[in-house]
């Protein structure tokens, strides 16, 4: 008698999604096919369809998982009571930039979202909601720092947007320029943040 192999559906689904992201990155989202993804995963297309309906489904699933992990990791930092708001901002930015391979996925999602937003309104709404959660944490941190007199009065919405833009720019640059000195870029960002201190 052969013992049936127990398969963890969610684990396999997550592994397929993880491999698919690299296929999207290597070939471009529009050029990648489900056949390419199945081949990268070492499974047949029929098996792939038992986990995902199409490429958008894979991307949507991946986006959700990556943002949930990212948000959970950052929430504990933002809720910490033993460091200043300015230090939290620096730590958040340093975590994202130093761990660029991990968070570059977020940049990939951003780029693909721009391609798909006209095609799939549900995808766009979900993406905006998830990005909004992270930006809200950051905006609230800036607002708190202003209210307790830790940093100069500033438009928290504008500053949050500018800092996110800086981080995304560094991540994109690092993806194409492996010789880029991350620490030098971080120090420049710290200098900007220190200029906000009262």
Backbone as ProteinMPNN parsed JSONL, in Angstrom:
{"seq_chain_A": "XXXXXXXXXXXXXXXXXXXXXXXXXXXXXXXXXXXXXXXXXXXXXXXXXXXXXXXXXXXXXXXXXXXXXXXXXXXXXXXXXXXXXXXXXXXXXXXXXXXXXXXXXXXXXXXXXXXXXXXXXXXXXXXXXXXXXXXXXXXXXXXXXXXXXXXXXXXXXXXXXXXXXXXXXXXXXXXXXXXXXXXXXXXXXXXXXXXXXX", "coords_chain_A": {"N_chain_A": [[0.838, -1.183, 0.0], [0.572, 2.171, -0.873], [1.502, 5.123, 0.722], [-0.277, 8.094, 0.789], [1.052, 11.209, -0.313], [1.294, 13.994, 1.714], [0.292, 17.185, 1.041], [0.905, 20.55, 1.485], [-1.232, 22.896, 0.683], [-1.299, 25.767, 0.803], [1.4, 26.35, 1.262], [2.648, 25.421, -1.078], [1.373, 27.061, -2.913], [2.373, 29.546, -2.117], [5.095, 29.155, -2.71], [5.002, 28.857, -5.497], [4.116, 31.415, -6.2], [6.286, 32.938, -5.289], [8.355, 32.086, -7.007], [7.221, 32.88, -9.413], [7.322, 35.667, -9.296], [10.008, 36.165, -9.762], [10.174, 35.285, -12.373], [8.54, 37.189, -13.599], [10.133, 39.411, -13.103], [12.516, 38.783, -14.491], [11.636, 38.367, -17.169], [9.789, 40.284, -17.679], [6.534, 41.412, -16.911], [4.448, 41.411, -18.863], [5.542, 39.8, -20.888], [5.986, 37.341, -19.703], [4.75, 34.003, -19.343], [2.194, 31.663, -18.277], [3.153, 29.15, -18.749], [5.933, 29.586, -18.634], [6.18, 30.165, -15.933], [5.261, 27.784, -14.758], [7.265, 26.049, -15.697], [9.522, 27.12, -14.4], [8.855, 26.488, -11.819], [8.872, 23.78, -11.922], [6.616, 22.265, -12.451], [3.565, 21.143, -14.062], [1.451, 22.986, -16.385], [-1.238, 22.473, -15.931], [-1.288, 21.738, -13.25], [-0.51, 24.152, -12.155], [-2.776, 25.701, -12.682], [-4.493, 24.734, -10.763], [-3.88, 26.157, -8.585], [-3.753, 28.887, -9.237], [-5.644, 31.223, -11.234], [-4.732, 32.862, -13.307], [-2.083, 35.073, -14.545], [-2.474, 37.578, -13.335], [-3.82, 36.856, -11.027], [-1.813, 35.491, -9.663], [-0.019, 37.592, -9.263], [-1.591, 39.36, -7.729], [-2.02, 37.804, -5.423], [0.652, 37.526, -4.559], [1.372, 40.18, -4.077], [-0.347, 40.805, -1.953], [0.59, 39.02, 0.061], [3.324, 39.839, 0.36], [3.042, 42.518, 1.18], [1.62, 42.161, 3.57], [3.521, 40.836, 5.158], [5.553, 42.778, 5.163], [4.22, 44.957, 6.373], [3.635, 43.921, 8.934], [6.232, 43.583, 9.938], [7.108, 46.244, 10.034], [5.255, 47.513, 11.697], [5.848, 46.78, 14.354], [8.215, 48.169, 14.762], [7.329, 50.857, 14.496], [5.665, 51.017, 16.675], [7.337, 50.853, 18.826], [8.551, 51.992, 21.975], [10.932, 52.834, 22.964], [12.632, 54.36, 21.379], [13.255, 57.421, 19.558], [10.996, 59.28, 17.417], [12.294, 60.241, 15.139], [14.475, 58.505, 15.032], [13.069, 56.16, 14.553], [12.131, 56.681, 11.969], [14.573, 56.768, 10.578], [15.487, 54.16, 11.054], [13.484, 52.61, 9.841], [13.793, 53.39, 7.115], [16.464, 52.593, 6.731], [16.245, 49.808, 7.178], [14.653, 49.014, 4.994], [16.216, 49.838, 2.784], [18.754, 48.613, 3.231], [18.048, 45.952, 3.192], [17.59, 45.456, 0.505], [17.188, 43.494, -1.515], [15.03, 42.02, -0.64], [12.982, 43.971, -0.321], [12.916, 45.045, -2.821], [11.055, 43.733, -4.235], [8.715, 45.066, -3.632], [9.0, 47.356, -5.118], [8.943, 46.261, -7.67], [6.283, 45.382, -7.699], [5.047, 47.869, -7.64], [5.762, 48.922, -10.139], [4.537, 47.057, -11.873], [1.918, 47.404, -11.109], [1.396, 49.935, -12.14], [1.268, 49.29, -14.821], [-0.972, 47.649, -14.897], [-3.147, 48.999, -13.808], [-5.195, 50.236, -15.306], [-6.378, 48.087, -16.453], [-7.354, 46.375, -14.467], [-9.385, 47.281, -12.101], [-9.903, 46.346, -9.474], [-7.484, 45.296, -8.628], [-5.958, 47.624, -8.568], [-7.287, 49.083, -6.53], [-6.831, 47.425, -4.31], [-4.042, 47.501, -4.18], [-3.593, 50.253, -3.694], [-4.826, 50.457, -1.203], [-3.188, 48.8, 0.404], [-0.639, 50.036, 0.149], [-1.377, 52.418, 1.22], [-1.743, 51.785, 3.921], [0.893, 51.43, 4.892], [2.015, 53.922, 4.306], [0.346, 55.49, 5.894], [1.118, 54.733, 8.492], [3.684, 55.826, 8.474], [3.129, 58.559, 7.964], [1.682, 59.158, 10.286], [3.666, 58.814, 12.168], [5.388, 60.923, 11.526], [3.633, 63.054, 12.013], [3.259, 62.717, 14.768], [5.894, 63.198, 15.656], [6.147, 65.902, 15.034], [4.116, 66.981, 16.648], [5.051, 66.504, 19.26], [7.195, 68.082, 19.312], [9.612, 67.182, 18.352], [10.539, 67.276, 15.74], [10.759, 69.885, 13.239], [7.86, 71.895, 12.369], [6.039, 70.529, 9.711], [4.555, 69.598, 6.598], [3.078, 66.668, 6.958], [2.065, 64.83, 5.159], [3.228, 65.533, 2.679], [5.977, 65.251, 3.322], [6.115, 62.527, 3.947], [5.503, 61.405, 1.444], [7.683, 62.349, -0.072], [9.867, 61.114, 1.238], [9.241, 58.396, 0.834], [9.485, 58.361, -1.935], [12.245, 58.848, -2.196], [13.299, 56.485, -1.062], [12.256, 54.513, -2.824], [13.566, 55.332, -5.152], [16.277, 54.845, -4.491], [16.18, 52.052, -4.191], [15.5, 51.234, -6.81], [17.731, 52.221, -8.214], [19.754, 50.673, -7.024], [19.052, 48.165, -7.939], [19.815, 48.234, -10.602], [22.413, 49.096, -10.53], [24.869, 47.567, -9.235], [27.183, 48.341, -7.983], [26.649, 50.494, -6.493], [26.901, 52.491, -3.586], [25.382, 51.761, -0.817], [25.433, 52.598, 1.9], [26.432, 55.197, 1.748], [24.333, 56.506, 0.475], [22.367, 56.16, 2.421], [23.46, 57.675, 4.514], [23.261, 60.215, 3.398], [20.481, 60.501, 3.301], [19.95, 60.384, 6.053], [21.154, 62.768, 6.816], [19.444, 64.622, 5.654], [17.126, 64.033, 7.162], [18.044, 64.644, 9.748], [18.156, 67.353, 9.53], [15.59, 68.092, 10.02], [15.263, 67.999, 12.715], [14.536, 69.533, 15.866]], "CA_chain_A": [[0.0, 0.0, 0.0], [1.334, 3.409, -0.981], [0.986, 6.175, 1.597], [-0.403, 9.331, 0.011], [1.9, 12.321, 0.086], [0.519, 15.115, 2.237], [0.761, 18.41, 0.408], [0.388, 21.774, 2.087], [-1.718, 23.708, -0.429], [-0.863, 27.167, 0.944], [2.859, 26.418, 1.128], [2.958, 25.28, -2.504], [0.879, 28.281, -3.553], [3.347, 30.602, -1.802], [6.327, 28.867, -3.458], [4.727, 29.182, -6.907], [4.077, 32.88, -6.299], [7.653, 33.441, -5.111], [9.078, 31.827, -8.261], [6.589, 33.672, -10.476], [7.805, 37.044, -9.211], [11.312, 36.228, -10.438], [9.897, 35.17, -13.813], [8.068, 38.518, -14.0], [11.281, 40.316, -13.06], [13.461, 38.421, -15.561], [11.075, 38.429, -18.521], [8.785, 41.342, -17.777], [5.219, 40.853, -16.622], [3.679, 41.17, -20.09], [6.152, 38.728, -21.687], [5.956, 36.064, -18.975], [3.554, 33.18, -19.556], [1.973, 30.654, -17.237], [4.076, 28.064, -19.081], [7.242, 29.964, -18.081], [6.091, 30.046, -14.473], [5.183, 26.351, -14.455], [8.596, 25.477, -15.944], [10.401, 27.6, -13.322], [8.452, 25.78, -10.596], [9.012, 22.335, -12.117], [5.289, 21.64, -12.442], [2.834, 21.315, -15.312], [0.498, 24.107, -16.4], [-2.494, 22.018, -15.329], [-1.093, 21.843, -11.8], [-0.492, 25.584, -11.85], [-4.165, 26.188, -12.697], [-5.203, 24.34, -9.544], [-3.516, 27.136, -7.561], [-4.006, 30.247, -9.712], [-6.42, 31.308, -12.479], [-3.975, 33.556, -14.349], [-0.936, 35.847, -14.053], [-2.952, 38.622, -12.423], [-4.14, 36.183, -9.77], [-0.522, 35.247, -9.001], [0.512, 38.889, -8.853], [-2.458, 39.85, -6.661], [-1.699, 36.982, -4.25], [2.009, 37.87, -4.127], [1.307, 41.534, -3.537], [-1.003, 40.716, -0.643], [1.512, 38.361, 1.008], [4.504, 40.671, 0.604], [2.66, 43.684, 1.968], [1.27, 41.733, 4.929], [4.789, 40.605, 5.863], [6.209, 44.076, 5.299], [3.468, 45.748, 7.337], [3.841, 43.333, 10.263], [7.601, 43.891, 10.357], [7.268, 47.671, 10.309], [4.375, 47.939, 12.794], [6.532, 46.638, 15.64], [9.156, 49.287, 14.851], [6.601, 52.107, 14.7], [5.032, 50.988, 17.998], [8.379, 50.813, 19.862], [8.515, 53.162, 22.854], [12.273, 53.126, 23.476], [13.42, 55.191, 20.464], [12.555, 58.626, 19.109], [10.325, 59.201, 16.113], [13.319, 60.44, 14.114], [15.218, 57.237, 14.943], [12.178, 55.188, 13.902], [12.159, 56.978, 10.528], [15.878, 56.339, 10.064], [15.545, 52.693, 11.105], [12.592, 52.113, 8.79], [14.443, 53.611, 5.818], [17.658, 51.734, 6.678], [15.803, 48.413, 7.022], [14.179, 48.805, 3.626], [17.311, 50.001, 1.822], [19.799, 47.593, 3.443], [17.502, 44.652, 2.79], [17.035, 45.844, -0.797], [16.727, 42.347, -2.313], [13.708, 41.658, -0.145], [11.997, 45.017, -0.563], [12.84, 45.391, -4.236], [9.787, 43.162, -4.692], [7.692, 46.102, -3.523], [9.183, 48.245, -6.268], [8.439, 45.513, -8.826], [4.827, 45.457, -7.632], [4.656, 49.226, -8.01], [5.902, 49.052, -11.59], [3.51, 46.245, -12.532], [0.643, 48.051, -10.819], [1.213, 51.017, -13.106], [0.873, 48.681, -16.09], [-2.258, 46.958, -14.81], [-4.212, 49.756, -13.142], [-6.33, 50.486, -16.201], [-6.962, 46.802, -16.825], [-7.992, 45.685, -13.353], [-9.653, 48.238, -11.023], [-9.823, 45.694, -8.159], [-6.055, 45.213, -8.322], [-5.525, 48.981, -8.217], [-7.841, 49.427, -5.22], [-6.123, 46.646, -3.3], [-2.682, 48.029, -4.086], [-3.674, 51.553, -3.023], [-5.153, 50.212, 0.202], [-2.012, 48.257, 1.091], [0.368, 51.098, 0.22], [-1.921, 53.421, 2.126], [-1.498, 51.368, 5.307], [2.292, 51.71, 5.224], [2.184, 55.382, 4.287], [-0.358, 56.035, 7.055], [2.011, 54.545, 9.637], [4.778, 56.789, 8.344], [2.554, 59.899, 8.141], [1.354, 59.314, 11.705], [4.94, 58.956, 12.875], [5.833, 62.301, 11.279], [2.684, 63.917, 12.73], [3.595, 62.583, 16.191], [7.179, 63.867, 15.88], [5.876, 67.347, 15.002], [3.279, 67.362, 17.8], [5.828, 66.478, 20.513], [8.299, 69.027, 19.168], [10.867, 66.489, 18.025], [10.981, 67.815, 14.45], [10.139, 71.158, 12.855], [6.551, 71.743, 11.728], [6.16, 70.173, 8.301], [3.387, 68.907, 6.052], [3.408, 65.249, 7.118], [1.694, 64.122, 3.921], [4.261, 65.818, 1.677], [7.246, 64.655, 3.744], [5.981, 61.078, 3.788], [5.586, 61.125, 0.013], [9.059, 62.615, -0.505], [10.749, 60.074, 1.78], [8.951, 57.153, 0.107], [10.081, 58.517, -3.261], [13.691, 58.652, -2.051], [13.561, 55.059, -0.837], [12.005, 53.802, -4.082], [14.641, 55.691, -6.075], [17.49, 54.116, -4.1], [15.968, 50.634, -4.509], [15.6, 51.071, -8.266], [19.133, 52.432, -8.598], [20.536, 49.513, -6.574], [18.72, 47.023, -8.797], [20.532, 48.339, -11.879], [23.812, 49.463, -10.299], [25.321, 46.76, -8.099], [28.332, 48.996, -7.343], [26.158, 51.626, -5.715], [27.245, 52.434, -2.16], [24.14, 51.938, -0.051], [25.651, 53.357, 3.136], [26.58, 56.62, 1.398], [22.978, 57.011, 0.231], [21.689, 56.23, 3.719], [23.994, 58.822, 5.253], [22.677, 61.422, 2.797], [19.084, 60.571, 3.766], [20.009, 60.737, 7.478], [21.483, 64.189, 6.887], [18.181, 65.322, 5.384], [16.236, 63.853, 8.315], [18.591, 65.398, 10.884], [17.814, 68.756, 9.295], [14.233, 68.317, 10.533], [15.277, 67.995, 14.182], [14.411, 70.837, 16.53]], "C_chain_A": [[0.884, 1.248, 0.0], [0.687, 4.479, -0.107], [0.896, 7.468, 0.787], [0.475, 10.444, 0.579], [1.001, 13.477, 0.539], [1.125, 16.401, 1.68], [0.102, 19.605, 1.087], [0.055, 22.749, 0.958], [-1.18, 25.14, -0.362], [0.642, 27.318, 0.777], [3.266, 26.337, -0.343], [2.526, 26.534, -3.256], [1.874, 29.425, -3.339], [4.645, 30.401, -2.58], [6.157, 29.195, -4.941], [4.765, 30.699, -7.092], [5.476, 33.473, -6.2], [8.473, 33.261, -6.392], [8.527, 32.693, -9.395], [7.099, 35.106, -10.476], [9.145, 37.182, -9.921], [11.157, 36.063, -11.946], [9.433, 36.529, -14.339], [9.245, 39.495, -14.083], [12.226, 40.056, -14.235], [12.913, 38.688, -16.96], [10.146, 39.618, -18.752], [7.412, 40.714, -17.609], [4.463, 40.501, -17.898], [4.222, 40.016, -20.919], [6.076, 37.361, -21.016], [4.651, 35.324, -19.248], [3.387, 32.229, -18.383], [2.866, 29.445, -17.483], [5.472, 28.333, -18.536], [7.262, 29.763, -16.566], [6.062, 28.578, -14.064], [6.552, 25.702, -14.625], [9.563, 25.867, -14.827], [10.122, 26.847, -12.018], [8.629, 24.265, -10.708], [7.688, 21.599, -12.032], [4.643, 21.848, -13.81], [1.867, 22.484, -15.219], [-0.825, 23.724, -15.75], [-2.422, 22.129, -13.811], [-1.135, 23.306, -11.374], [-1.912, 26.151, -11.772], [-4.952, 25.748, -11.462], [-4.875, 25.285, -8.379], [-3.879, 28.571, -7.951], [-4.755, 30.223, -11.033], [-5.59, 31.87, -13.629], [-2.813, 34.326, -13.718], [-1.369, 36.911, -13.052], [-3.265, 38.046, -11.049], [-2.86, 35.923, -8.97], [0.025, 36.563, -8.451], [-0.275, 39.454, -7.668], [-2.148, 39.121, -5.348], [-0.332, 37.377, -3.675], [2.048, 39.236, -3.468], [0.742, 41.514, -2.123], [-0.057, 40.122, 0.402], [2.699, 39.249, 1.365], [4.16, 41.881, 1.461], [2.267, 43.307, 3.391], [2.527, 41.497, 5.758], [5.476, 41.931, 6.168], [5.539, 44.907, 6.393], [3.678, 45.234, 8.758], [5.229, 43.672, 10.8], [7.733, 45.357, 10.771], [6.408, 48.148, 11.479], [5.088, 47.851, 14.137], [7.555, 47.763, 15.835], [8.412, 50.579, 15.195], [5.948, 52.173, 16.082], [6.044, 50.992, 19.137], [8.368, 52.115, 20.663], [9.908, 53.638, 23.262], [13.162, 53.928, 22.525], [12.575, 56.37, 19.974], [11.905, 58.398, 17.745], [11.329, 59.346, 14.973], [14.141, 59.165, 13.927], [14.372, 56.145, 14.289], [12.18, 55.396, 12.392], [13.457, 56.479, 9.907], [15.964, 54.816, 10.006], [14.68, 52.078, 10.021], [13.273, 52.212, 7.426], [15.666, 52.709, 5.673], [17.275, 50.273, 6.474], [15.423, 48.12, 5.577], [15.34, 48.852, 2.634], [18.379, 48.926, 1.991], [19.329, 46.217, 3.007], [16.861, 44.801, 1.412], [16.547, 44.673, -1.628], [15.31, 41.957, -1.928], [12.666, 42.702, -0.548], [11.961, 45.492, -2.005], [11.562, 44.815, -4.834], [8.674, 44.215, -4.638], [7.782, 47.076, -4.691], [8.665, 47.566, -7.533], [6.917, 45.59, -8.854], [4.335, 46.836, -8.062], [4.686, 49.398, -9.522], [4.803, 48.279, -12.323], [2.133, 46.856, -12.304], [0.365, 49.164, -11.821], [0.765, 50.478, -14.462], [-0.565, 48.163, -16.054], [-3.424, 47.816, -14.327], [-5.419, 50.034, -14.035], [-7.088, 49.204, -16.503], [-7.787, 46.165, -15.704], [-8.208, 46.647, -12.176], [-9.55, 47.623, -9.626], [-8.369, 45.62, -7.698], [-5.551, 46.575, -7.856], [-6.024, 49.373, -6.828], [-7.112, 48.7, -4.104], [-4.715, 47.196, -3.083], [-2.675, 49.362, -3.343], [-3.934, 51.383, -1.531], [-3.916, 49.752, 0.971], [-0.898, 49.298, 1.212], [-0.081, 52.17, 1.201], [-1.678, 53.078, 3.584], [-0.083, 51.719, 5.748], [2.522, 53.217, 5.286], [1.491, 56.043, 5.484], [0.488, 55.885, 8.321], [3.097, 55.618, 9.639], [4.28, 58.223, 8.559], [2.249, 60.165, 9.613], [2.608, 59.503, 12.55], [5.466, 60.389, 12.728], [4.949, 63.282, 12.054], [2.992, 63.907, 14.232], [4.884, 63.338, 16.513], [7.013, 65.387, 15.893], [5.137, 67.754, 16.276], [4.044, 67.352, 19.121], [7.069, 67.368, 20.43], [9.642, 68.39, 18.857], [11.433, 66.955, 16.682], [10.222, 69.109, 14.163], [8.764, 70.913, 12.248], [6.72, 71.53, 10.223], [4.862, 69.513, 7.863], [3.704, 67.408, 6.051], [3.099, 64.435, 5.87], [2.786, 64.293, 2.864], [5.583, 65.154, 2.049], [7.224, 63.141, 3.582], [6.153, 60.681, 2.325], [7.013, 61.299, -0.509], [9.998, 61.512, -0.025], [10.512, 58.729, 1.099], [9.562, 57.199, -1.292], [11.586, 58.32, -3.23], [14.042, 57.173, -1.913], [13.361, 54.266, -2.127], [13.102, 54.086, -5.099], [15.927, 54.944, -5.772], [17.352, 52.637, -4.451], [16.088, 50.372, -6.007], [17.04, 51.217, -8.734], [19.984, 51.221, -8.225], [20.269, 48.3, -7.453], [19.532, 47.05, -10.088], [22.008, 48.631, -11.7], [24.32, 48.75, -9.051], [26.503, 47.389, -7.363], [27.917, 50.193, -6.492], [26.467, 51.431, -4.235], [26.004, 52.798, -1.331], [24.351, 52.829, 1.169], [25.807, 54.851, 2.856], [25.207, 57.244, 1.148], [22.199, 57.143, 1.542], [22.156, 57.447, 4.512], [23.428, 60.134, 4.717], [21.224, 61.6, 3.247], [19.037, 60.953, 5.244], [20.28, 62.236, 7.65], [20.233, 65.037, 6.639], [17.246, 65.234, 6.589], [16.724, 64.644, 9.522], [18.301, 66.89, 10.754], [16.411, 69.107, 9.774], [14.2, 68.477, 12.047], [15.213, 69.413, 14.733], [15.632, 71.057, 17.397]], "O_chain_A": [[1.827, 1.354, 0.784], [-0.519, 4.714, -0.184], [1.875, 7.888, 0.171], [0.615, 10.59, 1.793], [0.074, 13.876, -0.166], [2.318, 16.661, 1.834], [-1.119, 19.651, 1.238], [0.946, 23.349, 0.358], [-0.667, 25.662, -1.352], [1.108, 28.306, 0.211], [4.125, 27.092, -0.799], [3.241, 27.011, -4.138], [2.178, 30.177, -4.266], [5.235, 31.37, -3.059], [7.063, 29.746, -5.566], [5.377, 31.199, -8.035], [5.817, 34.4, -6.935], [9.193, 34.168, -6.809], [9.283, 33.179, -10.235], [7.287, 35.698, -11.538], [9.399, 38.179, -10.597], [11.926, 36.641, -12.714], [9.878, 36.971, -15.398], [9.338, 40.298, -15.012], [12.681, 40.991, -14.893], [13.632, 39.174, -17.832], [9.768, 39.914, -19.885], [7.157, 39.616, -18.104], [3.899, 39.413, -18.003], [3.455, 39.321, -21.585], [6.099, 36.334, -21.695], [3.588, 35.933, -19.368], [4.311, 32.017, -17.598], [3.291, 28.784, -16.535], [6.127, 27.422, -18.032], [8.233, 29.259, -16.001], [6.758, 28.176, -13.132], [6.96, 24.891, -13.793], [10.339, 25.032, -14.361], [11.027, 26.602, -11.221], [8.545, 23.551, -9.708], [7.635, 20.45, -11.595], [5.127, 22.641, -14.618], [1.505, 22.922, -14.127], [-1.461, 24.55, -15.095], [-3.377, 22.56, -13.165], [-1.729, 23.647, -10.351], [-2.214, 26.974, -10.907], [-5.984, 26.344, -11.151], [-5.506, 25.224, -7.324], [-4.267, 29.372, -7.1], [-4.548, 29.334, -11.858], [-5.712, 31.428, -14.771], [-2.586, 34.244, -12.51], [-0.704, 37.12, -12.037], [-3.001, 38.68, -10.027], [-2.829, 36.112, -7.754], [0.476, 36.628, -7.308], [0.314, 39.967, -6.717], [-2.03, 39.747, -4.295], [-0.18, 37.542, -2.465], [2.681, 39.421, -2.429], [1.292, 42.134, -1.213], [0.079, 40.662, 1.5], [3.039, 39.392, 2.539], [4.911, 42.229, 2.372], [2.551, 44.056, 4.326], [2.599, 41.905, 6.918], [5.923, 42.171, 7.29], [6.217, 45.491, 7.239], [3.876, 46.023, 9.682], [5.383, 44.007, 11.975], [8.402, 45.665, 11.757], [6.787, 49.087, 12.18], [4.951, 48.746, 14.971], [7.736, 48.251, 16.951], [8.828, 51.312, 16.092], [5.705, 53.262, 16.603], [5.658, 51.121, 20.299], [8.198, 53.198, 20.105], [10.054, 54.717, 23.837], [14.332, 54.155, 22.83], [11.345, 56.316, 19.979], [12.228, 57.45, 17.029], [11.227, 58.655, 13.96], [14.464, 58.788, 12.8], [14.895, 55.305, 13.557], [12.224, 54.436, 11.623], [13.451, 55.849, 8.849], [16.454, 54.252, 9.028], [15.095, 51.13, 9.355], [13.322, 51.237, 6.676], [15.882, 52.124, 4.612], [17.909, 49.573, 5.684], [15.825, 47.103, 5.011], [15.436, 48.004, 1.747], [18.864, 48.38, 1.0], [20.117, 45.411, 2.511], [15.745, 44.337, 1.178], [15.584, 44.823, -2.381], [14.493, 41.609, -2.781], [11.599, 42.358, -1.055], [11.074, 46.259, -2.381], [11.041, 45.339, -5.819], [7.798, 44.243, -5.502], [6.765, 47.559, -5.189], [8.026, 48.205, -8.37], [6.325, 45.835, -9.905], [3.329, 46.955, -8.761], [3.758, 49.948, -10.114], [4.212, 48.785, -13.276], [1.281, 46.833, -13.193], [-0.761, 49.318, -12.293], [-0.016, 51.118, -15.166], [-1.284, 48.229, -17.051], [-4.577, 47.395, -14.427], [-6.551, 50.062, -13.552], [-8.289, 49.228, -16.774], [-8.79, 45.5, -15.961], [-7.316, 46.812, -11.344], [-9.148, 48.308, -8.685], [-8.064, 45.851, -6.528], [-4.812, 46.673, -6.877], [-5.268, 49.933, -6.035], [-6.808, 49.291, -3.068], [-4.257, 47.337, -1.949], [-1.844, 49.576, -2.461], [-3.341, 52.073, -0.702], [-3.631, 50.254, 2.058], [-0.282, 49.423, 2.27], [0.731, 52.753, 1.919], [-1.433, 53.967, 4.399], [0.12, 52.242, 6.844], [3.152, 53.719, 6.216], [1.985, 57.033, 6.024], [0.565, 56.81, 9.129], [3.388, 56.232, 10.666], [4.926, 59.009, 9.252], [2.519, 61.25, 10.127], [2.608, 60.257, 13.523], [5.933, 60.988, 13.697], [5.447, 64.222, 12.673], [2.985, 64.952, 14.884], [4.961, 64.037, 17.524], [7.665, 66.079, 16.675], [5.487, 68.75, 16.91], [3.713, 68.125, 20.021], [7.884, 67.406, 21.351], [10.689, 68.997, 19.078], [12.649, 67.022, 16.503], [9.184, 69.387, 14.764], [8.518, 69.851, 11.677], [7.453, 72.261, 9.556], [4.151, 68.932, 8.682], [4.503, 66.938, 5.241], [3.793, 63.465, 5.564], [3.213, 63.324, 2.234], [6.24, 64.559, 1.194], [8.203, 62.545, 3.133], [6.869, 59.729, 2.013], [7.491, 60.485, -1.298], [10.831, 61.027, -0.791], [11.463, 58.002, 0.814], [10.093, 56.2, -1.777], [12.15, 57.697, -4.129], [14.962, 56.676, -2.562], [14.201, 53.44, -2.484], [13.524, 53.188, -5.828], [16.597, 54.462, -6.685], [18.298, 52.03, -4.952], [16.712, 49.395, -6.421], [17.516, 50.432, -9.554], [20.831, 50.788, -9.006], [21.169, 47.493, -7.686], [19.896, 45.997, -10.611], [22.788, 48.431, -12.631], [24.212, 49.274, -7.942], [26.794, 47.005, -6.23], [28.754, 50.825, -5.848], [26.313, 50.333, -3.701], [25.645, 53.965, -1.178], [23.54, 53.714, 1.442], [25.357, 55.678, 3.649], [24.95, 58.375, 1.561], [21.468, 58.112, 1.747], [21.348, 58.16, 5.107], [23.147, 61.055, 5.484], [20.791, 62.715, 3.539], [18.191, 61.748, 5.652], [19.704, 62.884, 8.524], [19.997, 66.035, 7.321], [16.646, 66.231, 6.991], [15.924, 65.245, 10.239], [18.211, 67.601, 11.754], [16.078, 70.284, 9.919], [13.243, 69.016, 12.603], [15.756, 70.355, 14.155], [15.744, 72.093, 18.054]]}, "name": "protein", "num_of_chains": 1, "seq": "XXXXXXXXXXXXXXXXXXXXXXXXXXXXXXXXXXXXXXXXXXXXXXXXXXXXXXXXXXXXXXXXXXXXXXXXXXXXXXXXXXXXXXXXXXXXXXXXXXXXXXXXXXXXXXXXXXXXXXXXXXXXXXXXXXXXXXXXXXXXXXXXXXXXXXXXXXXXXXXXXXXXXXXXXXXXXXXXXXXXXXXXXXXXXXXXXXXXXX"}
